Amino acid sequence: MIRARLLAARERRAALCARAAAEREALEALLARTDVALRWIALGRDLGRALLARPWLVASAVALAVALRPRRALRWAAAAWSAVRVARGLVRAWRRFAPLAG
């Protein structure tokens, strides 16, 4: 009777170890994808900080865009402003809900 329980416990342990290994592999694959996304986000953040440190560069780019194609520059500015607003909303949502995730 004890031997049967030991065998059942050993089988259960083997099944749980296999399940844990499969879950670790799935989590590793998920984290690999999120690492790529986080690298892109970090790159954008670093670019934004670099541009904030060099306002003359931003002003020059805006002046060049306006000088070359005023209508297209205005459309780009509107699209950029929309993107900034969406990004701010996402950052606010992230800061609000990130503590809930753990």
C-alpha positions as CSV (number, residue, x, y, z in Angstrom):
1,M,0.0,0.0,0.0
2,I,2.8,2.4,0.9
3,R,4.7,1.4,-2.2
4,A,1.7,2.1,-4.4
5,R,1.4,5.6,-2.9
6,L,5.1,6.2,-3.4
7,L,4.8,5.2,-7.0
8,A,1.7,7.4,-7.5
9,A,3.6,10.4,-5.9
10,R,6.6,9.7,-8.1
11,E,4.4,9.7,-11.2
12,R,2.6,12.9,-10.1
13,R,6.0,14.6,-9.5
14,A,7.3,13.6,-12.9
15,A,4.1,14.9,-14.5
16,L,4.4,18.2,-12.6
17,C,8.0,18.6,-13.5
18,A,7.2,18.1,-17.2
19,R,4.4,20.6,-16.9
20,A,6.6,23.1,-15.2
21,A,9.3,22.7,-17.9
22,A,6.7,23.3,-20.7
23,E,5.4,26.4,-18.8
24,R,9.0,27.7,-18.5
25,E,9.5,27.3,-22.2
26,A,6.3,29.1,-23.0
27,L,7.2,32.0,-20.7
28,E,10.6,32.2,-22.1
29,A,9.2,32.5,-25.7
30,L,6.8,35.2,-24.5
31,L,9.5,37.2,-22.7
32,A,11.7,37.0,-25.8
33,R,9.0,38.7,-27.8
34,T,8.4,41.4,-25.2
35,D,12.2,42.0,-25.0
36,V,12.2,43.0,-28.6
37,A,9.3,45.4,-28.1
38,L,10.9,46.8,-25.0
39,R,14.1,47.5,-26.9
40,W,12.2,49.5,-29.5
41,I,10.5,51.4,-26.7
42,A,13.8,52.1,-25.0
43,L,15.2,53.3,-28.4
44,G,12.3,55.7,-28.9
45,R,12.6,57.0,-25.3
46,D,16.4,57.6,-25.8
47,L,15.7,59.3,-29.1
48,G,13.1,61.5,-27.4
49,R,15.5,62.4,-24.7
50,A,18.3,63.2,-27.2
51,L,15.9,65.5,-29.1
52,L,14.8,67.2,-25.9
53,A,18.4,67.9,-25.1
54,R,18.9,69.5,-28.6
55,P,15.9,71.8,-29.3
56,W,17.9,73.6,-32.0
57,L,17.9,70.3,-34.0
58,V,14.2,69.9,-33.7
59,A,13.6,73.6,-34.7
60,S,15.9,73.1,-37.7
61,A,14.0,70.0,-38.8
62,V,10.7,71.8,-38.4
63,A,12.0,74.8,-40.4
64,L,13.2,72.6,-43.1
65,A,10.0,70.7,-43.4
66,V,8.0,73.9,-43.5
67,A,10.3,75.4,-46.1
68,L,10.1,72.4,-48.4
69,R,6.4,71.4,-48.2
70,P,4.1,73.5,-46.1
71,R,0.9,71.5,-46.6
72,R,2.7,68.2,-46.1
73,A,4.5,69.5,-43.1
74,L,1.2,70.6,-41.5
75,R,-0.3,67.1,-42.1
76,W,2.8,65.5,-40.6
77,A,2.6,67.9,-37.6
78,A,-1.1,67.0,-37.1
79,A,-0.2,63.3,-37.3
80,A,2.7,63.8,-34.9
81,W,0.5,65.7,-32.4
82,S,-2.0,62.9,-32.5
83,A,0.7,60.3,-31.9
84,V,2.0,62.3,-29.0
85,R,-1.5,62.5,-27.5
86,V,-1.9,58.7,-27.9
87,A,1.5,58.1,-26.4
88,R,0.7,60.2,-23.4
89,G,-2.5,58.4,-22.9
90,L,-0.7,55.0,-23.1
91,V,1.9,56.2,-20.6
92,R,-0.8,57.4,-18.2
93,A,-2.6,54.0,-18.6
94,W,0.6,52.1,-18.1
95,R,1.5,54.1,-14.9
96,R,-2.0,53.5,-13.6
97,F,-2.3,49.8,-14.3
98,A,1.3,48.7,-14.0
99,P,1.2,48.4,-10.2
100,L,-1.8,46.1,-10.5
101,A,0.2,43.7,-12.7
102,G,2.7,43.0,-10.0
